[in-house]
Amino acid sequence: MAALFEQLARAWLAVKPPASARFRGLRIFAADGVVWSMPDTAENREAFSGGRNQ
């Protein structure tokens, strides 16, 4: 996990982000709590399976 973090940190720091990629003056690197939403169709359930809490 540490090696992955190091690789990502180097890649993130190599690119100058736009001003919109800042929150209160700090660079944003990751955000937790992402929720993906998609239509509840038979095709999507077959392709992506259901959530474990559904």
N, CA, C and O atoms as a Maestro MAE file, in Angstrom:
{
 s_m_m2io_version
 :::
 2.0.0
}

f_m_ct {
 s_m_title
 :::
 protein
 m_atom[216] {
  # First column is atom index #
  i_m_mmod_type
  r_m_x_coord
  r_m_y_coord
  r_m_z_coord
  i_m_residue_number
  s_m_chain_name
  s_m_pdb_residue_name
  s_m_pdb_atom_name
  i_m_atomic_number
  :::
  1 25 0.815 -1.178 0.000 1 A "MET " " N  " 7
  2 3 0.000 0.000 0.000 1 A "MET " " CA " 6
  3 2 0.869 1.256 0.000 1 A "MET " " C  " 6
  4 15 0.536 2.241 -0.658 1 A "MET " " O  " 8
  5 25 1.960 1.225 0.721 2 A "ALA " " N  " 7
  6 3 2.852 2.387 0.766 2 A "ALA " " CA " 6
  7 2 3.448 2.662 -0.606 2 A "ALA " " C  " 6
  8 15 3.580 3.819 -1.007 2 A "ALA " " O  " 8
  9 25 3.809 1.608 -1.325 3 A "ALA " " N  " 7
  10 3 4.382 1.784 -2.667 3 A "ALA " " CA " 6
  11 2 3.354 2.407 -3.613 3 A "ALA " " C  " 6
  12 15 3.697 3.259 -4.433 3 A "ALA " " O  " 8
  13 25 2.105 1.985 -3.497 4 A "LEU " " N  " 7
  14 3 1.039 2.561 -4.321 4 A "LEU " " CA " 6
  15 2 0.858 4.037 -3.992 4 A "LEU " " C  " 6
  16 15 0.718 4.862 -4.895 4 A "LEU " " O  " 8
  17 25 0.859 4.373 -2.712 5 A "PHE " " N  " 7
  18 3 0.732 5.769 -2.310 5 A "PHE " " CA " 6
  19 2 1.871 6.604 -2.889 5 A "PHE " " C  " 6
  20 15 1.637 7.691 -3.418 5 A "PHE " " O  " 8
  21 25 3.085 6.108 -2.793 6 A "GLU " " N  " 7
  22 3 4.247 6.840 -3.320 6 A "GLU " " CA " 6
  23 2 4.113 7.082 -4.816 6 A "GLU " " C  " 6
  24 15 4.386 8.180 -5.300 6 A "GLU " " O  " 8
  25 25 3.693 6.057 -5.546 7 A "GLN " " N  " 7
  26 3 3.530 6.184 -6.996 7 A "GLN " " CA " 6
  27 2 2.453 7.213 -7.333 7 A "GLN " " C  " 6
  28 15 2.647 8.048 -8.217 7 A "GLN " " O  " 8
  29 25 1.336 7.159 -6.644 8 A "LEU " " N  " 7
  30 3 0.261 8.115 -6.896 8 A "LEU " " CA " 6
  31 2 0.655 9.531 -6.492 8 A "LEU " " C  " 6
  32 15 0.355 10.483 -7.212 8 A "LEU " " O  " 8
  33 25 1.312 9.679 -5.370 9 A "ALA " " N  " 7
  34 3 1.725 11.005 -4.916 9 A "ALA " " CA " 6
  35 2 2.664 11.655 -5.920 9 A "ALA " " C  " 6
  36 15 2.525 12.841 -6.219 9 A "ALA " " O  " 8
  37 25 3.624 10.887 -6.450 10 A "ARG " " N  " 7
  38 3 4.536 11.443 -7.460 10 A "ARG " " CA " 6
  39 2 3.768 11.879 -8.706 10 A "ARG " " C  " 6
  40 15 4.030 12.946 -9.262 10 A "ARG " " O  " 8
  41 25 2.821 11.049 -9.140 11 A "ALA " " N  " 7
  42 3 2.037 11.388 -10.340 11 A "ALA " " CA " 6
  43 2 1.176 12.623 -10.099 11 A "ALA " " C  " 6
  44 15 1.096 13.498 -10.961 11 A "ALA " " O  " 8
  45 25 0.532 12.704 -8.938 12 A "TRP " " N  " 7
  46 3 -0.322 13.851 -8.636 12 A "TRP " " CA " 6
  47 2 0.481 15.139 -8.540 12 A "TRP " " C  " 6
  48 15 0.020 16.186 -8.995 12 A "TRP " " O  " 8
  49 25 1.661 15.080 -7.962 13 A "LEU " " N  " 7
  50 3 2.465 16.282 -7.780 13 A "LEU " " CA " 6
  51 2 3.161 16.724 -9.059 13 A "LEU " " C  " 6
  52 15 3.643 17.855 -9.136 13 A "LEU " " O  " 8
  53 25 3.224 15.857 -10.062 14 A "ALA " " N  " 7
  54 3 3.904 16.187 -11.315 14 A "ALA " " CA " 6
  55 2 3.058 17.106 -12.195 14 A "ALA " " C  " 6
  56 15 3.584 17.726 -13.119 14 A "ALA " " O  " 8
  57 25 1.767 17.201 -11.924 15 A "VAL " " N  " 7
  58 3 0.853 17.989 -12.753 15 A "VAL " " CA " 6
  59 2 0.322 19.159 -11.940 15 A "VAL " " C  " 6
  60 15 -0.134 18.989 -10.810 15 A "VAL " " O  " 8
  61 25 0.387 20.350 -12.528 16 A "LYS " " N  " 7
  62 3 -0.175 21.523 -11.844 16 A "LYS " " CA " 6
  63 2 -1.681 21.526 -12.068 16 A "LYS " " C  " 6
  64 15 -2.137 21.610 -13.208 16 A "LYS " " O  " 8
  65 25 -2.458 21.434 -10.992 17 A "PRO " " N  " 7
  66 3 -3.914 21.380 -11.135 17 A "PRO " " CA " 6
  67 2 -4.494 22.766 -11.409 17 A "PRO " " C  " 6
  68 15 -3.862 23.776 -11.099 17 A "PRO " " O  " 8
  69 25 -5.683 22.817 -11.984 18 A "PRO " " N  " 7
  70 3 -6.343 24.113 -12.165 18 A "PRO " " CA " 6
  71 2 -6.755 24.672 -10.801 18 A "PRO " " C  " 6
  72 15 -6.821 23.940 -9.814 18 A "PRO " " O  " 8
  73 25 -7.021 25.936 -10.762 19 A "ALA " " N  " 7
  74 3 -7.411 26.589 -9.501 19 A "ALA " " CA " 6
  75 2 -8.681 25.966 -8.927 19 A "ALA " " C  " 6
  76 15 -8.882 25.982 -7.712 19 A "ALA " " O  " 8
  77 25 -9.532 25.421 -9.781 20 A "SER " " N  " 7
  78 3 -10.781 24.818 -9.305 20 A "SER " " CA " 6
  79 2 -10.543 23.517 -8.537 20 A "SER " " C  " 6
  80 15 -11.463 22.999 -7.904 20 A "SER " " O  " 8
  81 25 -9.322 22.985 -8.585 21 A "ALA " " N  " 7
  82 3 -9.008 21.745 -7.878 21 A "ALA " " CA " 6
  83 2 -8.465 22.041 -6.480 21 A "ALA " " C  " 6
  84 15 -7.655 21.287 -5.940 21 A "ALA " " O  " 8
  85 25 -8.918 23.135 -5.917 22 A "ARG " " N  " 7
  86 3 -8.490 23.508 -4.573 22 A "ARG " " CA " 6
  87 2 -9.716 23.724 -3.693 22 A "ARG " " C  " 6
  88 15 -10.778 24.138 -4.158 22 A "ARG " " O  " 8
  89 25 -9.537 23.434 -2.419 23 A "PHE " " N  " 7
  90 3 -10.581 23.689 -1.435 23 A "PHE " " CA " 6
  91 2 -9.960 24.518 -0.332 23 A "PHE " " C  " 6
  92 15 -9.075 24.052 0.386 23 A "PHE " " O  " 8
  93 25 -10.422 25.736 -0.203 24 A "ARG " " N  " 7
  94 3 -9.893 26.673 0.788 24 A "ARG " " CA " 6
  95 2 -8.376 26.806 0.679 24 A "ARG " " C  " 6
  96 15 -7.667 26.883 1.682 24 A "ARG " " O  " 8
  97 25 -7.897 26.831 -0.567 25 A "GLY " " N  " 7
  98 3 -6.475 27.027 -0.819 25 A "GLY " " CA " 6
  99 2 -5.638 25.761 -0.808 25 A "GLY " " C  " 6
  100 15 -4.453 25.813 -1.136 25 A "GLY " " O  " 8
  101 25 -6.216 24.632 -0.441 26 A "LEU " " N  " 7
  102 3 -5.473 23.371 -0.384 26 A "LEU " " CA " 6
  103 2 -5.775 22.525 -1.614 26 A "LEU " " C  " 6
  104 15 -6.901 22.510 -2.112 26 A "LEU " " O  " 8
  105 25 -4.756 21.823 -2.095 27 A "ARG " " N  " 7
  106 3 -4.969 20.929 -3.235 27 A "ARG " " CA " 6
  107 2 -5.800 19.727 -2.810 27 A "ARG " " C  " 6
  108 15 -5.612 19.184 -1.721 27 A "ARG " " O  " 8
  109 25 -6.711 19.323 -3.670 28 A "ILE " " N  " 7
  110 3 -7.546 18.155 -3.417 28 A "ILE " " CA " 6
  111 2 -6.938 16.975 -4.156 28 A "ILE " " C  " 6
  112 15 -6.747 17.030 -5.371 28 A "ILE " " O  " 8
  113 25 -6.635 15.917 -3.434 29 A "PHE " " N  " 7
  114 3 -6.052 14.721 -4.041 29 A "PHE " " CA " 6
  115 2 -7.038 13.575 -4.109 29 A "PHE " " C  " 6
  116 15 -6.986 12.793 -5.058 29 A "PHE " " O  " 8
  117 25 -7.911 13.445 -3.171 30 A "ALA " " N  " 7
  118 3 -8.878 12.353 -3.161 30 A "ALA " " CA " 6
  119 2 -10.071 12.735 -2.296 30 A "ALA " " C  " 6
  120 15 -9.968 13.574 -1.401 30 A "ALA " " O  " 8
  121 25 -11.166 12.121 -2.573 31 A "ALA " " N  " 7
  122 3 -12.362 12.322 -1.762 31 A "ALA " " CA " 6
  123 2 -12.984 10.969 -1.488 31 A "ALA " " C  " 6
  124 15 -13.028 10.109 -2.369 31 A "ALA " " O  " 8
  125 25 -13.454 10.781 -0.299 32 A "ASP " " N  " 7
  126 3 -14.057 9.517 0.092 32 A "ASP " " CA " 6
  127 2 -15.568 9.688 0.112 32 A "ASP " " C  " 6
  128 15 -16.082 10.804 0.181 32 A "ASP " " O  " 8
  129 25 -16.261 8.575 0.052 33 A "GLY " " N  " 7
  130 3 -17.711 8.623 0.139 33 A "GLY " " CA " 6
  131 2 -18.398 8.813 -1.196 33 A "GLY " " C  " 6
  132 15 -19.526 9.303 -1.247 33 A "GLY " " O  " 8
  133 25 -17.744 8.437 -2.268 34 A "VAL " " N  " 7
  134 3 -18.329 8.573 -3.597 34 A "VAL " " CA " 6
  135 2 -19.486 7.590 -3.743 34 A "VAL " " C  " 6
  136 15 -19.381 6.431 -3.340 34 A "VAL " " O  " 8
  137 25 -20.569 8.052 -4.312 35 A "VAL " " N  " 7
  138 3 -21.724 7.199 -4.573 35 A "VAL " " CA " 6
  139 2 -22.004 7.229 -6.066 35 A "VAL " " C  " 6
  140 15 -22.210 8.293 -6.649 35 A "VAL " " O  " 8
  141 25 -22.010 6.064 -6.672 36 A "TRP " " N  " 7
  142 3 -22.312 5.962 -8.096 36 A "TRP " " CA " 6
  143 2 -23.780 5.594 -8.239 36 A "TRP " " C  " 6
  144 15 -24.271 4.700 -7.551 36 A "TRP " " O  " 8
  145 25 -24.469 6.272 -9.119 37 A "SER " " N  " 7
  146 3 -25.881 6.025 -9.324 37 A "SER " " CA " 6
  147 2 -26.118 5.637 -10.776 37 A "SER " " C  " 6
  148 15 -25.552 6.233 -11.692 37 A "SER " " O  " 8
  149 25 -26.953 4.640 -10.968 38 A "MET " " N  " 7
  150 3 -27.296 4.209 -12.322 38 A "MET " " CA " 6
  151 2 -28.707 3.639 -12.294 38 A "MET " " C  " 6
  152 15 -29.194 3.243 -11.235 38 A "MET " " O  " 8
  153 25 -29.358 3.594 -13.431 39 A "PRO " " N  " 7
  154 3 -30.724 3.061 -13.462 39 A "PRO " " CA " 6
  155 2 -30.767 1.615 -12.976 39 A "PRO " " C  " 6
  156 15 -29.859 0.833 -13.259 39 A "PRO " " O  " 8
  157 25 -31.813 1.266 -12.253 40 A "ASP " " N  " 7
  158 3 -31.994 -0.090 -11.742 40 A "ASP " " CA " 6
  159 2 -32.707 -0.912 -12.814 40 A "ASP " " C  " 6
  160 15 -33.930 -1.046 -12.806 40 A "ASP " " O  " 8
  161 25 -31.916 -1.455 -13.731 41 A "THR " " N  " 7
  162 3 -32.479 -2.268 -14.799 41 A "THR " " CA " 6
  163 2 -31.926 -3.679 -14.702 41 A "THR " " C  " 6
  164 15 -30.887 -3.911 -14.085 41 A "THR " " O  " 8
  165 25 -32.627 -4.613 -15.313 42 A "ALA " " N  " 7
  166 3 -32.157 -6.007 -15.314 42 A "ALA " " CA " 6
  167 2 -30.784 -6.110 -15.978 42 A "ALA " " C  " 6
  168 15 -29.927 -6.871 -15.528 42 A "ALA " " O  " 8
  169 25 -30.583 -5.356 -17.033 43 A "GLU " " N  " 7
  170 3 -29.301 -5.385 -17.740 43 A "GLU " " CA " 6
  171 2 -28.162 -4.889 -16.847 43 A "GLU " " C  " 6
  172 15 -27.086 -5.487 -16.820 43 A "GLU " " O  " 8
  173 25 -28.398 -3.805 -16.121 44 A "ASN " " N  " 7
  174 3 -27.359 -3.282 -15.233 44 A "ASN " " CA " 6
  175 2 -27.085 -4.234 -14.070 44 A "ASN " " C  " 6
  176 15 -25.931 -4.428 -13.688 44 A "ASN " " O  " 8
  177 25 -28.138 -4.828 -13.505 45 A "ARG " " N  " 7
  178 3 -27.924 -5.782 -12.422 45 A "ARG " " CA " 6
  179 2 -27.121 -6.983 -12.906 45 A "ARG " " C  " 6
  180 15 -26.259 -7.488 -12.187 45 A "ARG " " O  " 8
  181 25 -27.401 -7.440 -14.123 46 A "GLU " " N  " 7
  182 3 -26.656 -8.576 -14.662 46 A "GLU " " CA " 6
  183 2 -25.196 -8.204 -14.921 46 A "GLU " " C  " 6
  184 15 -24.291 -8.986 -14.629 46 A "GLU " " O  " 8
  185 25 -24.972 -7.027 -15.461 47 A "ALA " " N  " 7
  186 3 -23.618 -6.602 -15.816 47 A "ALA " " CA " 6
  187 2 -22.779 -6.228 -14.593 47 A "ALA " " C  " 6
  188 15 -21.588 -6.534 -14.549 47 A "ALA " " O  " 8
  189 25 -23.387 -5.568 -13.600 48 A "PHE " " N  " 7
  190 3 -22.628 -5.010 -12.491 48 A "PHE " " CA " 6
  191 2 -22.941 -5.652 -11.141 48 A "PHE " " C  " 6
  192 15 -22.293 -5.321 -10.149 48 A "PHE " " O  " 8
  193 25 -23.882 -6.529 -11.077 49 A "SER " " N  " 7
  194 3 -24.380 -7.166 -9.856 49 A "SER " " CA " 6
  195 2 -24.945 -6.112 -8.909 49 A "SER " " C  " 6
  196 15 -24.814 -4.913 -9.154 49 A "SER " " O  " 8
  197 25 -25.557 -6.556 -7.853 50 A "GLY " " N  " 7
  198 3 -26.156 -5.630 -6.900 50 A "GLY " " CA " 6
  199 2 -25.223 -5.317 -5.766 50 A "GLY " " C  " 6
  200 15 -24.223 -6.006 -5.565 50 A "GLY " " O  " 8
  201 25 -25.539 -4.288 -5.027 51 A "GLY " " N  " 7
  202 3 -24.749 -3.963 -3.848 51 A "GLY " " CA " 6
  203 2 -24.908 -5.043 -2.788 51 A "GLY " " C  " 6
  204 15 -25.898 -5.774 -2.790 51 A "GLY " " O  " 8
  205 25 -23.967 -5.146 -1.908 52 A "ARG " " N  " 7
  206 3 -24.004 -6.171 -0.872 52 A "ARG " " CA " 6
  207 2 -25.045 -5.868 0.201 52 A "ARG " " C  " 6
  208 15 -25.440 -6.758 0.955 52 A "ARG " " O  " 8
  209 25 -25.490 -4.617 0.272 53 A "ASN " " N  " 7
  210 3 -26.480 -4.261 1.288 53 A "ASN " " CA " 6
  211 2 -27.868 -4.131 0.699 53 A "ASN " " C  " 6
  212 15 -28.768 -3.638 1.379 53 A "ASN " " O  " 8
  213 25 -28.073 -4.539 -0.497 54 A "GLN " " N  " 7
  214 3 -29.380 -4.428 -1.164 54 A "GLN " " CA " 6
  215 2 -30.229 -5.641 -0.911 54 A "GLN " " C  " 6
  216 15 -31.358 -5.716 -1.396 54 A "GLN " " O  " 8
  :::
 }
 m_bond[215] {
  # First column is bond index #
  i_m_from
  i_m_to
  i_m_order
  :::
  1 1 2 1
  2 2 3 1
  3 3 4 2
  4 3 5 1
  5 5 6 1
  6 6 7 1
  7 7 8 2
  8 7 9 1
  9 9 10 1
  10 10 11 1
  11 11 12 2
  12 11 13 1
  13 13 14 1
  14 14 15 1
  15 15 16 2
  16 15 17 1
  17 17 18 1
  18 18 19 1
  19 19 20 2
  20 19 21 1
  21 21 22 1
  22 22 23 1
  23 23 24 2
  24 23 25 1
  25 25 26 1
  26 26 27 1
  27 27 28 2
  28 27 29 1
  29 29 30 1
  30 30 31 1
  31 31 32 2
  32 31 33 1
  33 33 34 1
  34 34 35 1
  35 35 36 2
  36 35 37 1
  37 37 38 1
  38 38 39 1
  39 39 40 2
  40 39 41 1
  41 41 42 1
  42 42 43 1
  43 43 44 2
  44 43 45 1
  45 45 46 1
  46 46 47 1
  47 47 48 2
  48 47 49 1
  49 49 50 1
  50 50 51 1
  51 51 52 2
  52 51 53 1
  53 53 54 1
  54 54 55 1
  55 55 56 2
  56 55 57 1
  57 57 58 1
  58 58 59 1
  59 59 60 2
  60 59 61 1
  61 61 62 1
  62 62 63 1
  63 63 64 2
  64 63 65 1
  65 65 66 1
  66 66 67 1
  67 67 68 2
  68 67 69 1
  69 69 70 1
  70 70 71 1
  71 71 72 2
  72 71 73 1
  73 73 74 1
  74 74 75 1
  75 75 76 2
  76 75 77 1
  77 77 78 1
  78 78 79 1
  79 79 80 2
  80 79 81 1
  81 81 82 1
  82 82 83 1
  83 83 84 2
  84 83 85 1
  85 85 86 1
  86 86 87 1
  87 87 88 2
  88 87 89 1
  89 89 90 1
  90 90 91 1
  91 91 92 2
  92 91 93 1
  93 93 94 1
  94 94 95 1
  95 95 96 2
  96 95 97 1
  97 97 98 1
  98 98 99 1
  99 99 100 2
  100 99 101 1
  101 101 102 1
  102 102 103 1
  103 103 104 2
  104 103 105 1
  105 105 106 1
  106 106 107 1
  107 107 108 2
  108 107 109 1
  109 109 110 1
  110 110 111 1
  111 111 112 2
  112 111 113 1
  113 113 114 1
  114 114 115 1
  115 115 116 2
  116 115 117 1
  117 117 118 1
  118 118 119 1
  119 119 120 2
  120 119 121 1
  121 121 122 1
  122 122 123 1
  123 123 124 2
  124 123 125 1
  125 125 126 1
  126 126 127 1
  127 127 128 2
  128 127 129 1
  129 129 130 1
  130 130 131 1
  131 131 132 2
  132 131 133 1
  133 133 134 1
  134 134 135 1
  135 135 136 2
  136 135 137 1
  137 137 138 1
  138 138 139 1
  139 139 140 2
  140 139 141 1
  141 141 142 1
  142 142 143 1
  143 143 144 2
  144 143 145 1
  145 145 146 1
  146 146 147 1
  147 147 148 2
  148 147 149 1
  149 149 150 1
  150 150 151 1
  151 151 152 2
  152 151 153 1
  153 153 154 1
  154 154 155 1
  155 155 156 2
  156 155 157 1
  157 157 158 1
  158 158 159 1
  159 159 160 2
  160 159 161 1
  161 161 162 1
  162 162 163 1
  163 163 164 2
  164 163 165 1
  165 165 166 1
  166 166 167 1
  167 167 168 2
  168 167 169 1
  169 169 170 1
  170 170 171 1
  171 171 172 2
  172 171 173 1
  173 173 174 1
  174 174 175 1
  175 175 176 2
  176 175 177 1
  177 177 178 1
  178 178 179 1
  179 179 180 2
  180 179 181 1
  181 181 182 1
  182 182 183 1
  183 183 184 2
  184 183 185 1
  185 185 186 1
  186 186 187 1
  187 187 188 2
  188 187 189 1
  189 189 190 1
  190 190 191 1
  191 191 192 2
  192 191 193 1
  193 193 194 1
  194 194 195 1
  195 195 196 2
  196 195 197 1
  197 197 198 1
  198 198 199 1
  199 199 200 2
  200 199 201 1
  201 201 202 1
  202 202 203 1
  203 203 204 2
  204 203 205 1
  205 205 206 1
  206 206 207 1
  207 207 208 2
  208 207 209 1
  209 209 210 1
  210 210 211 1
  211 211 212 2
  212 211 213 1
  213 213 214 1
  214 214 215 1
  215 215 216 2
  :::
 }
}
